[in-house]
Amino acid sequence: MGLTEELPVYKASYDLLLMIFHVCKDFQKDYKYTLGEKLKNEVSEMVTQIYRANSSGK
């Protein structure tokens, strides 16, 4: 089992998370705290699940 940080899917999802944080800064106030937070939470959960799946050892 390799390091999670070396997995292409982990790298791509983490890059997506960083991009979402960058893009959400420019959202209008209404969307920043609804759509922006939803996007951040969903992608953060995805990154966490990829990490957990890799760490499970199965």
Secondary structure, DSSP 4 states (H G I P E B T S, - for coil): ---GGG-HHHHHHHHHHHHHHHHHTTS-HHHHTTHHHHHHHHHHHHHHHHHHHHHT--
